[in-house]
Amino acid sequence: MSPRRPIFVVALGGLILAGLGLQDWSVDGGRAMTFAGHALDDYGLALTAQGPASLRLLPIPRLSLGRVRIAAGPTGPTLAEGGRLTIDLDPLGLLAGRAALGGLRLDDARLSPDAAAWRAPLAQLAVRMRSGLTQRPRWIALSGARIGNGDDARDIDVDLSWPFWSASAEAHAGLTWRGVPTRIALTHLLPAYIAQGLRTPFTASVTWPDGSLAAKGTAGSPPDGDGLPALAGRARFESRSLPRTLAWLGRDAPLAALAGAFSLEGRFEAADRSVSWPSLRVGLGDDVLDGAGAVTLGAGTAPRLSVQATLAAETLNLSPLMGDLIKLFESEPTSLALAPLTKGDLDLRLSAAEGRVGPVQAQDLAASILVRDGAVEIAVNRARLQDGTLKGRLTLSSAEDPAETEVRMQGSLDRVDAGTLLGEIGAGRWMSGPLQGQFSLEGSARDSAGLLAHLGGRATLSVDGGAIAGLDLAELVHRNGVVPAGALARRNGRTVFERAAITLRFSDGIGEFAESGLRGPSVGASLQGQVSLPGRRIEARGDLALRALADPARGLLFEVSGPWDAPTAQIVSHGEAMLPDPFKVPAALGLSGTARAYAP
C-alpha cells in the first residue's frame, strides 16, 4: 500500500474533525446554564438563561447562551439581562472536569445603572486576587450594551484584556454618552496591585468631538475604602466649548456660561471628591495663565462645585468678559438672572503684566472674581492705564425674586492720559491732559432695560491743565460760531484750559448735569441738561464766553442733542439768556451768577 494513502486518510479525518469542531452544536439549555453557572459562582455571580444554547469545540471550547440574566448572587440585584453570553472555557479546566472562565462576551445586554449593585462582585474578585489565585478571565468584552434604558449610555463596546503572561491589563471602550460618541482607553494597570492596596501606574484618555482628556500617573485605593480612587500625576483637558462640554457631562461650574474654548494642564493630586493642582496652566481662548488651584465637589445628590485658583499671565484679553458687561447698556434687553452664572463657587485671583479690553491696554493688572450662591463680585484691584491708575468693582446679587438682580458699580480713574485713551478707543485725540474721575451707580431689575430705567448714583470726570485740539474756542466766539474752513485751520486750532469737568447725578436712569464746564485763560464754558440711559440720548444747553476784560460781552449759546453716540451741536440765537457758569466766569463778562437758560 502506498505510504501516501494513510497520510491522506489522516488529513481527511483531521479536516472532518476540524469542521465538526468549528461548528456550533445545539445543547440542552438547562445543563448548559448549570455548567456555565459554576464558572461564575467563584465571582459571586448567578446566571439564568431562557434562550437557546450552543457549543463550539474549536479553536477553544466556547459555550453560548441566549436571553441571559446575571445577578449579584442568587438573591442579589440584577446586573445584566436580555443579552447573549458567550464563554470561553479553559481547556485544562475541562480536562479536570470543572468549568473555568477563559474569557466571556456579552452582546446586546441591558446593564444595571445602580453602582452599589456591582460592589459585591467586585469585592469578591479583589478577594480572589489577594489570595493569589491565578485563575481568571483573560478577556471580557461587551458589545451593543446599554445602561438602563439607554437614555444616557448606549452602543457600549468594551474590550478588557488581561493576558495570563502579563501583570498589566488594559481596556478600550466606545459608547454613545448622551448622544455624543465617546472613546475611552485605560492602559498599564496592575490589577494585582489594586487588590493588594498598592498604587498602580495608569494611562488614560477620553476623546469626544468637542474635546479630550488625557492623564498619566498612579492610582491607589481610596483612603476610607470607599469612594473614588486616589490619583496623582499629570493631566490635560481640552474643550472647544466649555459650556457645551459641561452640559453634556451633566455638571455645572461657576461663570461657565461666559467661557468658550478652554484647556487645563498640569500636575494634579486627587483624593475623594477634591483635586488639587500644585502646578497648573490654563488656556482661555488665546490667553495662557500659569499658577495653582484646587477643585472640590460637594456632597449630596446635587453636589456644588467649588473652584479656587491663583493665576498669572503675561497678556490677558478681558474683551469677552467686558463684552458681556457692555450688553447691559445695549438696546436689546438682556436677562440679569444670576442662576446660570452661580452654579458653583469660585475664588479666582488674576494678575497680568498687560491686560487688554478691545484696543485699550492696561499694565500691571491685579483682579479678582468671587462667585457664591446668588452673588458675583468682579474687582479690578489695580491697573495702570496710560500712566495713570484704574480701580473698579462690580457686585451682582440676587434679590428676593431670583429673576431680579441688584447691581452695584463703582470705580475711579487717577491721572490717566486722556489723549492716548481717546486715541485707543477710536475717538480721536481731540482732548489731552490728565483725566481723573470716579463713579458709583446702583440699581435693581430683571433685565438690562429695566436696570437702565432704574439706575441711580453719581459720576464725575475732570481734566486739569489740558487742551482741546483742532478747535480754538476763543476764535469761535470772535467768529460768532462760524468754524474756520480748511484743514490747516483745524489742525492749528487749539484751546488750552485750566480745568474741564462734568458731574452727573443719576436717578431712574436720567443723569442731570449737576456741574459741568470749562475754564481757560481766554474762554470759559458751562453746560446744563441731562443724559438719558434708557433713551440713549443727550439733551443739553451751554454758553461759551470770552474771559478777556477788553471784550466782556462776547459769547455764544449752543445746544447739544441727539443719540449719545452721534450727538449734534449747534449755535442758539443770541436773544436767549446764557447758562450759569459753575467755574465762576468773571463778573466783567456781564453775567449774573444766578442766570438761567431761557427757551421760548
C-alpha positions in Angstrom: 0.0 0.0 0.0 1.3 3.4 -0.9 2.5 5.5 2.1 0.5 8.4 0.7 -2.8 6.7 1.4 -2.5 6.7 5.3 -1.4 10.4 5.2 -4.4 11.2 3.0 -6.7 9.4 5.4 -5.3 11.1 8.4 -5.5 14.5 6.8 -9.1 13.9 5.6 -10.0 12.8 9.1 -8.4 15.9 10.6 -10.4 18.1 8.2 -13.6 16.4 9.2 -12.9 16.7 12.9 -11.9 20.4 12.4 -15.1 21.0 10.5 -17.1 19.4 13.3 -15.2 21.3 15.9 -15.7 24.7 14.3 -19.5 24.1 14.0 -21.9 25.4 16.6 -23.7 22.4 18.2 -27.1 22.9 20.0 -27.0 21.6 23.6 -29.5 21.3 26.3 -30.1 24.8 27.7 -30.7 23.8 31.3 -27.5 21.7 31.5 -25.5 24.4 29.7 -26.8 27.1 32.1 -25.9 25.0 35.1 -22.4 24.3 33.8 -21.7 27.9 32.9 -23.2 29.0 36.3 -20.5 27.0 38.1 -17.9 29.1 36.3 -19.5 32.3 37.5 -20.1 31.1 41.1 -16.5 31.9 42.1 -17.1 35.6 41.3 -20.3 35.9 43.2 -22.5 35.9 40.1 -25.7 33.9 39.5 -26.7 33.0 35.9 -30.0 32.2 34.4 -30.8 31.7 30.7 -34.1 31.3 28.8 -32.8 31.2 25.2 -31.1 28.5 23.1 -27.6 27.2 24.0 -24.8 26.1 21.7 -21.3 24.7 22.0 -18.3 25.1 19.7 -15.2 23.0 20.5 -12.5 24.6 18.3 -10.3 26.5 18.4 -11.2 27.0 22.1 -14.3 25.4 23.7 -16.9 28.1 23.6 -20.4 28.0 25.2 -23.1 30.4 24.1 -26.4 31.1 26.0 -29.3 33.3 24.8 -31.5 35.8 26.9 -29.4 35.6 30.0 -29.7 37.3 33.3 -26.7 37.8 35.5 -27.3 38.8 39.1 -25.1 39.5 42.2 -25.7 36.2 43.8 -28.9 34.1 43.9 -30.9 36.8 45.7 -28.9 39.8 44.7 -29.9 42.6 42.3 -29.8 42.1 38.5 -26.5 43.3 36.9 -27.2 42.4 33.2 -30.1 40.9 31.3 -31.6 40.3 27.9 -28.3 39.7 26.0 -26.4 36.8 24.7 -23.5 35.4 26.7 -20.5 33.6 25.2 -18.0 32.0 27.5 -14.5 30.7 26.6 -13.9 27.6 28.7 -10.4 26.9 29.9 -9.4 23.6 28.2 -7.3 22.5 31.2 -10.2 23.0 33.4 -12.4 21.0 31.2 -9.9 18.1 31.3 -10.1 18.3 35.1 -13.9 18.2 34.9 -14.7 21.7 36.0 -15.9 24.9 34.4 -13.2 27.7 34.4 -13.6 31.0 32.7 -11.0 31.8 30.0 -13.0 34.8 28.7 -16.5 36.0 28.2 -18.5 38.2 25.9 -21.9 39.7 26.4 -23.9 41.1 23.5 -26.9 43.5 23.4 -27.4 43.4 27.2 -29.1 45.9 29.5 -26.7 46.8 32.3 -27.8 48.0 35.8 -27.4 51.7 36.4 -27.1 51.1 40.2 -23.4 51.4 41.1 -24.0 49.8 44.5 -25.2 46.6 42.9 -21.7 46.0 41.4 -19.8 46.3 44.7 -20.2 42.8 46.0 -18.9 41.0 42.8 -16.0 43.5 42.5 -15.2 42.9 46.2 -15.2 39.1 45.7 -12.9 39.5 42.7 -10.5 41.5 44.8 -10.5 38.8 47.5 -9.6 36.1 44.9 -6.8 38.3 43.6 -5.4 38.9 47.1 -5.5 35.2 47.8 -3.0 34.6 45.0 -5.3 32.6 42.7 -4.1 32.9 39.1 -7.3 31.5 37.5 -9.2 34.5 36.0 -10.8 35.6 32.7 -8.1 36.6 30.2 -10.5 38.9 28.4 -14.0 40.4 28.9 -16.0 42.0 26.1 -19.2 43.9 25.8 -20.9 44.7 22.5 -24.0 46.8 21.9 -24.8 47.1 25.6 -26.7 49.9 27.2 -27.1 51.2 30.7 -30.7 51.2 31.9 -33.0 52.3 29.1 -30.1 53.8 27.2 -31.0 57.4 27.8 -27.5 58.2 29.0 -25.2 55.4 27.7 -25.9 53.1 24.7 -23.9 51.4 22.0 -21.4 50.3 24.6 -18.4 48.3 23.2 -15.8 47.3 25.8 -12.7 45.2 25.3 -10.8 44.3 28.6 -7.7 42.3 28.2 -5.5 40.8 30.9 -3.4 38.0 29.4 -2.1 35.3 31.7 1.5 36.0 30.8 1.2 39.7 31.7 0.8 41.5 35.0 -0.8 44.6 33.4 -4.3 44.9 32.0 -5.8 47.4 29.5 -9.3 48.4 28.5 -10.6 50.1 25.4 -14.2 51.3 25.1 -16.5 53.1 22.7 -20.0 54.3 23.6 -22.6 57.0 22.9 -23.0 59.1 26.0 -26.0 61.4 25.9 -26.0 61.4 22.2 -22.2 62.1 21.8 -19.8 59.4 20.5 -17.0 58.8 23.0 -13.8 56.8 23.1 -12.1 55.7 26.3 -8.7 53.9 26.8 -7.1 52.7 30.0 -3.7 51.0 29.9 -0.7 50.0 32.1 -3.0 49.0 35.0 -1.7 46.4 37.5 -4.9 44.8 38.9 -2.9 42.7 41.4 -1.5 45.9 43.0 -5.0 47.3 43.3 -6.3 44.2 45.0 -3.4 44.4 47.5 -4.0 48.0 48.2 -0.8 49.2 46.4 -0.6 52.0 43.9 -0.7 51.1 40.3 0.5 53.1 37.3 -2.1 54.0 34.7 -2.5 55.9 31.4 -6.0 57.0 30.5 -7.6 59.0 27.7 -11.1 60.1 26.8 -12.0 61.7 23.5 -15.2 63.2 22.1 -16.0 65.5 19.2 -15.6 68.7 21.3 -12.5 67.8 23.3 -10.3 65.3 25.1 -8.9 64.3 28.5 -5.6 62.6 29.0 -3.9 61.6 32.2 -0.9 59.6 33.3 0.3 58.7 36.8 -0.5 56.4 39.7 -3.8 55.3 41.3 -4.4 53.8 44.7 -7.3 52.7 46.8 -9.4 55.4 48.4 -8.2 56.3 52.0 -11.5 55.3 53.6 -12.0 52.2 51.5 -15.0 53.8 49.7 -15.4 56.4 47.0 -13.1 57.4 44.2 -9.5 56.1 43.9 -6.6 58.4 44.9 -4.8 59.6 41.8 -1.6 61.6 41.2 0.2 62.5 38.0 -0.2 64.9 35.1 -3.4 65.6 33.1 -4.5 67.7 30.2 -8.1 68.7 29.5 -9.3 70.5 26.3 -12.7 71.7 25.2 -13.7 73.7 22.2 -16.7 74.9 24.2 -16.7 74.6 28.0 -20.5 75.3 28.5 -21.4 72.6 25.9 -19.0 70.1 27.4 -20.3 70.7 31.0 -23.9 70.4 29.8 -23.0 67.1 28.1 -21.4 65.8 31.3 -24.4 67.0 33.4 -22.2 69.2 35.5 -22.3 72.9 36.4 -19.4 75.3 37.0 -19.4 79.0 38.1 -19.3 81.5 35.2 -19.1 78.6 32.7 -21.7 80.3 30.6 -19.2 83.1 29.8 -16.4 80.7 28.8 -15.6 79.4 25.3 -12.6 77.4 24.3 -10.9 76.1 27.5 -7.8 74.0 28.3 -6.2 72.9 31.5 -2.8 71.1 32.0 -0.5 70.4 34.9 0.4 68.2 37.9 -2.6 67.0 40.0 -3.5 65.1 43.1 -7.0 63.7 43.5 -8.5 62.2 46.6 -12.1 61.5 47.5 -14.1 64.5 46.0 -11.3 67.0 45.5 -8.5 67.7 43.0 -5.5 69.9 43.8 -3.2 71.4 41.1 0.2 72.4 42.6 1.3 73.4 39.1 -1.3 74.5 36.6 -1.6 76.0 33.1 -5.0 77.3 31.9 -6.0 78.3 28.4 -8.9 80.7 28.0 -9.4 81.4 24.3 -6.0 82.8 23.2 -4.8 83.5 26.7 -2.5 81.3 28.7 -2.2 81.6 32.5 0.0 79.8 35.0 -0.5 79.2 38.7 -2.1 76.8 41.1 -5.6 75.8 42.1 -8.0 73.3 43.6 -11.4 71.9 42.8 -13.8 70.4 45.3 -17.1 68.6 44.6 -19.6 68.9 47.5 -21.6 66.2 49.0 -25.3 65.4 48.3 -27.4 64.3 45.4 -26.7 67.7 43.6 -23.1 68.4 44.6 -21.9 72.0 44.2 -18.6 72.6 42.6 -16.0 74.9 44.4 -13.0 76.3 42.5 -10.0 78.2 43.9 -7.1 79.4 41.8 -4.4 82.0 41.6 -3.3 82.6 38.0 -0.9 84.9 36.3 -0.2 85.8 32.6 2.0 88.0 30.5 -1.0 89.1 28.5 -4.7 88.8 29.3 -7.6 89.6 26.9 -10.6 90.8 29.0 -12.8 91.6 26.0 -15.1 88.6 26.3 -15.8 89.3 29.9 -16.3 93.1 29.3 -18.4 92.4 26.3 -20.9 90.6 28.4 -20.9 93.6 30.8 -21.4 96.1 27.9 -24.5 94.1 26.9 -26.1 95.7 30.0 -26.1 99.0 28.1 -27.3 97.7 24.7 -30.8 98.4 23.4 -31.9 94.8 23.4 -33.0 93.6 26.9 -30.6 91.1 28.4 -31.6 88.9 31.4 -29.8 89.7 34.6 -30.7 86.4 36.4 -27.7 85.1 38.2 -28.7 81.5 38.4 -26.9 80.5 35.1 -23.6 82.1 36.4 -23.6 81.0 40.1 -23.9 77.2 39.7 -20.8 76.7 41.9 -18.4 78.7 44.0 -15.3 80.5 42.6 -12.4 82.3 44.2 -10.1 83.4 41.4 -7.2 85.8 41.7 -5.7 87.1 38.4 -2.6 89.1 37.6 -1.1 90.1 34.3 1.7 92.2 33.0 -0.6 93.5 30.4 -4.4 93.4 30.1 -6.5 94.3 27.0 -10.1 95.3 26.5 -10.5 95.7 22.8 -8.0 98.4 21.7 -7.4 99.6 25.3 -4.3 98.3 27.1 -3.6 98.3 30.9 -0.4 97.3 32.6 0.3 95.7 36.0 -3.2 94.3 36.3 -4.5 92.7 39.5 -8.1 91.5 39.6 -10.3 89.0 41.4 -13.5 87.2 40.7 -15.7 85.9 43.6 -18.8 83.8 43.0 -21.1 82.5 45.7 -24.7 81.3 45.6 -26.7 84.2 44.2 -23.8 86.6 44.2 -20.9 87.7 41.8 -18.2 90.2 42.5 -15.6 91.3 39.9 -12.9 93.7 41.2 -10.0 95.4 39.4 -7.8 96.0 42.4 -5.1 97.7 40.5 -4.4 98.6 36.8 -2.0 101.1 35.3 -3.7 102.8 32.4 -1.9 105.4 30.3 0.4 106.5 33.1 -2.5 106.6 35.5 -4.4 104.1 37.6 -7.7 102.5 37.3 -9.7 100.7 40.0 -13.2 99.3 39.9 -15.7 96.9 41.4 -18.9 95.3 40.1 -21.2 93.5 42.5 -24.2 91.5 41.4 -26.6 89.9 44.0 -29.9 88.2 43.7 -32.9 89.9 45.2 -35.9 88.3 46.9 -37.1 87.5 43.4 -34.5 85.1 41.9 -35.1 86.6 38.5 -34.2 90.1 39.7 -30.6 91.2 40.4 -29.2 94.1 42.4 -26.3 95.7 40.6 -23.6 98.0 42.2 -20.8 99.5 40.2 -18.0 101.8 41.5 -14.6 102.8 40.3 -12.1 105.6 39.9 -9.5 107.0 37.4 -6.4 108.9 38.5 -4.2 110.9 36.2 -5.0 108.9 33.0 -3.7 110.4 29.8 -6.9 111.5 28.1 -5.4 111.9 24.7 -3.9 108.5 24.5 -7.0 106.9 25.9 -9.3 108.6 23.4 -6.9 107.6 20.6 -7.0 103.9 21.6 -10.8 103.8 21.7 -11.0 105.4 18.2 -12.5 108.7 19.3 -9.5 110.8 18.1 -7.1 112.7 20.3 -9.3 115.8 20.5 -8.5 116.4 24.2 -5.3 115.9 26.1 -4.4 116.1 29.8 -4.5 114.1 33.0 -8.0 112.6 33.4 -9.5 111.9 36.8 -12.8 110.6 37.8 -15.0 108.4 39.9 -18.4 106.8 39.6 -20.9 105.0 41.9 -24.0 103.5 40.3 -26.6 101.0 41.5 -29.9 99.6 40.5 -32.2 96.6 40.6 -34.1 94.9 37.7 -34.9 91.7 35.9 -33.2 92.7 32.6 -30.8 95.3 31.3 -33.6 97.6 30.0 -35.1 97.7 33.5 -31.7 98.3 35.1 -31.1 101.4 32.9 -34.5 102.7 33.7 -33.8 102.4 37.5 -30.1 103.2 37.7 -29.1 105.8 40.3 -25.8 107.3 41.5 -23.2 109.8 40.6 -20.3 110.1 38.1 -17.6 112.7 37.9 -14.9 113.3 35.3 -12.3 116.1 35.2 -9.1 117.2 33.4 -6.7 119.7 34.9 -4.2 121.5 32.7 -5.3 120.1 29.4 -6.1 121.2 25.9 -8.6 120.8 23.1 -7.0 120.0 19.7 -8.5 121.1 16.3 -10.6 123.9 17.7 -9.9 127.4 19.0 -12.9 128.3 21.2 -11.9 131.9 21.6 -11.7 132.4 17.8 -15.1 130.6 17.5 -16.6 133.2 19.7 -15.0 136.0 17.7 -16.4 134.5 14.5 -19.9 134.3 16.0 -19.9 130.5 16.0 -18.5 130.0 12.4 -15.9 127.3 12.4 -12.9 128.3 10.3 -12.7 126.4 7.0 -9.8 124.4 5.8 -7.8 121.5 7.2 -4.9 123.9 8.2 -7.2 125.9 10.4 -8.5 122.9 12.1 -5.0 121.4 12.5 -3.7 124.6 14.1 -6.7 125.2 16.2 -6.1 124.7 19.9 -7.7 125.7 23.2 -5.7 125.4 26.4 -7.8 125.2 29.6 -7.0 125.1 33.3 -9.8 122.8 34.2 -12.7 120.9 32.5 -15.2 118.8 34.5 -18.5 117.2 34.3 -20.6 115.8 37.2 -23.8 113.7 36.6 -26.3 112.7 39.2 -28.4 109.8 38.1 -32.0 109.0 39.1 -34.2 106.4 37.4 -31.7 106.3 34.5 -31.6 110.1 33.9 -28.3 111.8 34.5 -28.6 115.5 35.3 -25.6 117.8 34.8 -25.0 118.9 38.4 -21.8 120.7 37.5 -20.1 120.9 34.1 -17.9 123.4 32.3 -14.5 124.5 31.1 -12.2 127.3 32.4 -9.3 128.6 30.3 -7.1 131.6 30.2 -9.1 133.2 27.4 -12.5 131.4 27.4 -15.0 129.8 29.7 -17.9 127.5 29.1 -20.7 125.8 31.1 -23.3 123.1 30.3 -26.6 122.1 31.7 -29.0 119.4 30.7 -29.4 115.6 31.0 -28.4 112.3 29.6 -31.0 109.5 29.3 -29.6 106.0 29.7 -32.9 104.2 28.6 -33.3 106.6 25.6 -29.5 106.7 24.9 -29.8 110.4 24.2 -28.3 113.7 25.4 -30.1 117.0 25.6 -28.1 119.9 26.9 -27.5 123.6 26.5 -24.5 125.7 27.3 -22.7 129.0 26.9 -19.3 129.9 25.6 -17.8 133.3 26.6 -14.5 135.2 26.4 -12.8 135.9 29.7 -10.8 138.9 28.4 -11.7 142.2 30.1 -11.4 144.1 26.8 -14.3 142.3 25.3 -16.6 141.1 28.1 -19.8 140.9 26.2 -18.8 138.4 23.5 -20.3 135.0 24.0 -22.3 132.2 22.3 -25.1 130.0 23.3 -25.1 126.4 22.0 -27.0 123.2 22.4 -26.0 119.5 22.1 -28.7 116.9 21.4 -29.3 113.5 19.8 -28.1 110.0 20.3 -25.2 109.8 22.7 -23.1 108.0 20.2 -23.7 110.7 17.5 -24.8 114.0 19.0 -25.1 117.2 17.1 -24.1 120.7 18.3 -25.5 124.0 17.0 -25.5 127.7 17.9 -28.6 129.1 19.6 -29.9 132.6 18.7 -28.3 135.5 20.6 -31.6 136.6 22.0 -31.6 133.9 24.6 -30.1 134.1 28.1 -26.8 132.4 28.9 -26.5 129.4 31.2 -24.8 129.9 34.7 -21.1 129.2 34.9 -20.1 126.7 37.5 -16.5 127.9 37.1 -17.4 131.4 38.2 -16.7 133.3 35.0 -15.6 136.8 36.0 -18.3 139.4 36.5 -16.7 141.5 33.8 -18.5 139.3 31.4 -21.7 140.9 32.5 -23.3 137.7 33.5 -25.4 137.1 36.6 -24.3 134.1 38.6 -27.9 133.1 39.1 -29.0 133.5 35.4 -30.9 130.6 34.0 -31.4 129.4 30.4 -34.4 130.6 28.6 -36.1 128.6 25.9 -39.1 130.3 24.2 
